Amino acid sequence: MAFGDQPAYLRVAGDLRQKIVAGELPPHTRLPSQARIREQYGVSDTVALEARKVLMAEGLVEGRSGSGTYVREQPVPRALVRTGYRSVGDSTPFRQEQADDRVKGTWESRSEQVAAGAEVARRLRIAVGDRVMRTGYLFRAAGEPAMLSTSWEPLAVTGRTPVMLPEEGPLAGKGVVERMAAIDLIVDNVTEEVSARPGLAEEALVLGGVPGHCVLVVSRTYLAGGCPVETADIVMLAERHRVAYHLPVK
């Protein structure tokens, strides 16, 4: 489809997008009203409304109740550097996730025993309904919400051991590798998959994003002797993060 054949609302959205990117409409500037767009571009109210919807869906503008639509300030993406397990002494798991000592990371967590659903059971190679310890995390960087993580550990492995609760006991706050070593399980492999999906409303509420906007999901599984001992999903806003892998050459 040639540009001239594009629907009118896409042409209007494209011109406004260009002005936003070029700085002609800087952050926190009010977007031209629907009436102004209609007059400026010679289009109908419906076209003007659809053009604004496109920009809102792209995360370039946001509506403010009773005030209008404003250009959003675009965050500078922060790298989530993946380097595999690193022995970093007493560094927290959040520091290990960031692989950056400058990150001032804190977190909140909550653990509970649940029955494994089909996907978790597949990843942990256990039966659906088997008991697992699920721990939900909210990680913060410099006080701001940065990412969510949910981990699952099979209680057939960790149950009735000192590491059954990831954030309690003598190894509270340590990484999976250290905790499993304490019960004589040597983690020797880690797998990760990165995917993207629309963010859930509750995720956007916690992370400060827009419901439906894209989130990145890093699905990670730790294995000891070929047996999965932990699997987790790390969720972050796509507009605020990029995932960078550093892969050593053997």
C-alpha positions as CSV (number, residue, x, y, z in Angstrom):
1,M,0.0,0.0,0.0
2,A,1.5,3.3,-1.1
3,F,1.6,6.1,1.5
4,G,-1.1,8.1,-0.4
5,D,-3.4,5.1,-0.2
6,Q,-3.1,4.8,3.6
7,P,-6.3,5.5,5.6
8,A,-6.6,9.1,6.6
9,Y,-6.3,8.4,10.3
10,L,-2.9,6.7,9.8
11,R,-1.6,9.7,7.7
12,V,-2.7,12.1,10.5
13,A,-1.2,9.9,13.2
14,G,2.0,9.6,11.2
15,D,2.4,13.4,10.9
16,L,1.7,13.9,14.6
17,R,4.1,11.1,15.4
18,Q,6.9,12.8,13.4
19,K,6.3,16.0,15.2
20,I,6.6,14.3,18.6
21,V,9.8,12.5,17.6
22,A,11.3,15.7,16.2
23,G,10.5,17.6,19.3
24,E,8.0,19.9,17.8
25,L,5.6,18.5,20.3
26,P,7.8,18.0,23.4
27,P,6.9,15.9,26.4
28,H,4.0,17.2,28.6
29,T,2.7,19.3,25.6
30,R,-1.0,19.1,25.1
31,L,-1.8,17.3,21.8
32,P,-4.0,19.4,19.4
33,S,-7.6,19.0,20.3
34,Q,-9.9,16.8,18.2
35,A,-11.4,19.9,16.7
36,R,-8.0,21.4,15.9
37,I,-6.9,18.1,14.2
38,R,-10.1,18.1,12.2
39,E,-9.5,21.7,11.0
40,Q,-5.7,21.4,10.4
41,Y,-5.9,18.2,8.4
42,G,-9.3,18.6,6.8
43,V,-10.6,15.3,8.2
44,S,-13.7,14.2,10.1
45,D,-14.1,13.9,13.8
46,T,-13.9,10.1,13.5
47,V,-10.6,10.3,11.7
48,A,-9.2,12.7,14.3
49,L,-10.3,10.5,17.1
50,E,-8.8,7.3,15.5
51,A,-5.5,9.1,14.9
52,R,-5.3,10.0,18.6
53,K,-6.1,6.4,19.5
54,V,-3.2,5.2,17.4
55,L,-0.8,7.6,19.2
56,M,-2.2,6.5,22.6
57,A,-1.8,2.8,21.7
58,E,1.8,3.4,20.7
59,G,2.5,5.0,24.1
60,L,3.4,8.4,22.6
61,V,0.5,10.3,24.3
62,E,-1.7,9.8,27.3
63,G,-5.1,11.0,28.3
64,R,-5.6,13.0,31.5
65,S,-9.1,13.1,32.9
66,G,-10.8,16.4,32.3
67,S,-7.7,18.0,30.8
68,G,-6.9,16.5,27.4
69,T,-4.3,14.4,25.7
70,Y,-0.6,15.0,26.4
71,V,2.7,13.9,24.9
72,R,4.3,11.3,27.1
73,E,7.9,11.6,28.2
74,Q,9.7,8.6,26.7
75,P,11.9,6.6,29.1
76,V,15.5,5.9,28.2
77,P,15.6,2.0,28.0
78,R,17.9,0.4,30.6
79,A,19.9,-2.6,29.8
80,L,19.1,-5.9,31.5
81,V,22.4,-7.6,31.0
82,R,22.4,-11.4,31.0
83,T,25.7,-13.0,31.6
84,G,24.7,-16.3,33.2
85,Y,25.5,-17.1,36.9
86,R,28.3,-15.0,38.4
87,S,29.8,-15.7,41.8
88,V,29.5,-12.3,43.4
89,G,29.7,-13.0,47.1
90,D,26.9,-11.5,49.1
91,S,25.4,-9.6,46.1
92,T,21.6,-9.9,46.1
93,P,19.7,-11.8,43.4
94,F,18.5,-8.4,42.1
95,R,22.1,-7.3,41.6
96,Q,22.8,-10.6,39.8
97,E,19.8,-9.9,37.5
98,Q,21.1,-6.5,36.7
99,A,24.8,-7.5,36.4
100,D,25.6,-3.9,37.4
101,D,27.0,-2.9,40.8
102,R,25.7,0.7,40.3
103,V,22.1,-0.5,40.6
104,K,20.7,0.1,44.0
105,G,18.2,-2.8,44.1
106,T,15.6,-3.6,46.7
107,W,12.7,-6.0,46.6
108,E,9.5,-7.2,48.2
109,S,8.5,-10.9,48.1
110,R,5.7,-13.2,49.1
111,S,5.9,-17.0,49.1
112,E,3.1,-19.6,49.3
113,Q,2.6,-23.3,48.5
114,V,0.4,-23.9,45.5
115,A,-0.4,-26.7,43.1
116,A,1.6,-26.7,39.8
117,G,-0.4,-25.7,36.7
118,A,0.2,-27.3,33.3
119,E,2.9,-24.8,32.2
120,V,4.9,-24.8,35.5
121,A,4.7,-28.6,35.6
122,R,6.0,-28.9,32.1
123,R,9.0,-26.6,32.9
124,L,9.8,-28.3,36.2
125,R,9.1,-31.8,34.7
126,I,6.7,-32.7,37.5
127,A,3.0,-33.8,37.4
128,V,0.2,-31.2,37.2
129,G,-1.0,-30.6,40.7
130,D,2.3,-31.4,42.4
131,R,3.1,-28.9,45.2
132,V,5.5,-26.1,44.5
133,M,6.7,-23.0,46.4
134,R,5.6,-19.9,44.4
135,T,7.4,-16.7,45.3
136,G,6.4,-13.4,43.8
137,Y,8.8,-10.5,43.7
138,L,8.6,-6.8,43.0
139,F,12.1,-5.4,42.3
140,R,12.9,-1.7,42.6
141,A,15.8,0.2,41.2
142,A,16.6,3.5,43.0
143,G,13.2,3.3,44.7
144,E,11.3,2.9,41.4
145,P,9.4,-0.3,40.4
146,A,11.6,-2.0,37.8
147,M,10.4,-5.6,37.3
148,L,8.2,-8.3,38.5
149,S,9.3,-11.9,39.0
150,T,7.5,-15.1,39.9
151,S,9.5,-18.2,40.7
152,W,8.4,-21.8,41.3
153,E,10.4,-24.5,43.1
154,P,9.3,-28.1,43.4
155,L,8.6,-29.0,47.1
156,A,9.7,-32.6,46.2
157,V,13.2,-31.0,46.0
158,T,13.2,-28.2,48.6
159,G,10.4,-29.3,51.0
160,R,11.5,-29.8,54.6
161,T,14.9,-28.3,53.9
162,P,16.5,-25.0,55.2
163,V,16.0,-23.5,51.8
164,M,12.3,-24.2,51.3
165,L,11.4,-20.5,51.7
166,P,13.7,-18.4,49.4
167,E,13.5,-15.3,51.5
168,E,13.6,-16.9,55.0
169,G,16.1,-19.1,56.9
170,P,19.9,-19.1,56.9
171,L,20.2,-18.5,53.1
172,A,17.5,-15.9,52.8
173,G,18.0,-13.6,49.9
174,K,20.7,-15.7,48.3
175,G,20.5,-16.9,44.7
176,V,19.3,-20.2,43.5
177,V,22.8,-21.6,42.9
178,E,23.9,-21.0,46.5
179,R,20.6,-22.2,48.0
180,M,20.6,-25.4,46.0
181,A,24.3,-26.1,46.9
182,A,23.3,-26.0,50.5
183,I,21.2,-29.1,50.0
184,D,23.8,-30.8,47.9
185,L,22.4,-29.9,44.5
186,I,24.9,-28.4,42.0
187,V,23.3,-26.2,39.4
188,D,25.1,-26.8,36.2
189,N,22.9,-25.3,33.6
190,V,20.5,-22.4,33.1
191,T,18.1,-21.9,30.2
192,E,16.3,-18.7,29.2
193,E,13.7,-17.8,26.7
194,V,12.7,-14.2,25.9
195,S,9.2,-13.4,24.7
196,A,6.9,-10.4,24.4
197,R,3.1,-10.0,25.1
198,P,0.6,-7.4,26.0
199,G,1.0,-6.3,29.6
200,L,-1.8,-7.2,32.1
201,A,-3.6,-4.4,33.8
202,E,-2.3,-5.4,37.2
203,E,1.3,-5.5,35.9
204,A,0.9,-2.0,34.4
205,L,-0.5,-0.7,37.7
206,V,2.5,-1.9,39.7
207,L,5.2,-1.1,37.2
208,G,3.8,2.3,36.2
209,G,3.0,1.4,32.5
210,V,0.0,1.5,30.3
211,P,-2.3,-1.6,30.2
212,G,-2.0,-3.5,27.0
213,H,1.5,-2.1,26.1
214,C,4.2,-4.7,25.5
215,V,6.1,-6.3,28.3
216,L,9.2,-8.5,27.9
217,V,9.2,-11.8,29.7
218,V,12.4,-13.7,30.5
219,S,11.5,-17.3,31.3
220,R,14.4,-18.9,33.2
221,T,15.0,-22.4,34.5
222,Y,17.9,-23.7,36.7
223,L,18.9,-27.3,36.3
224,A,21.0,-29.6,38.5
225,G,22.2,-32.7,36.7
226,G,19.5,-32.3,34.1
227,C,16.7,-31.9,36.8
228,P,14.9,-28.5,37.0
229,V,15.1,-27.1,40.5
230,E,13.6,-23.7,39.9
231,T,11.8,-21.9,37.1
232,A,10.8,-18.2,37.0
233,D,9.2,-15.5,34.8
234,I,10.7,-12.0,34.9
235,V,8.4,-9.3,33.6
236,M,9.4,-5.8,32.6
237,L,8.1,-3.0,30.5
238,A,9.4,-3.2,27.0
239,E,9.7,0.5,26.6
240,R,12.0,0.8,29.6
241,H,14.3,-2.2,29.0
242,R,16.4,-4.0,26.5
243,V,17.8,-7.4,27.1
244,A,21.5,-7.7,26.3
245,Y,23.3,-11.1,26.4
246,H,27.0,-11.5,27.0
247,L,27.9,-15.0,25.8
248,P,31.4,-16.3,26.6
249,V,33.2,-18.2,23.9
250,K,34.7,-21.4,25.1
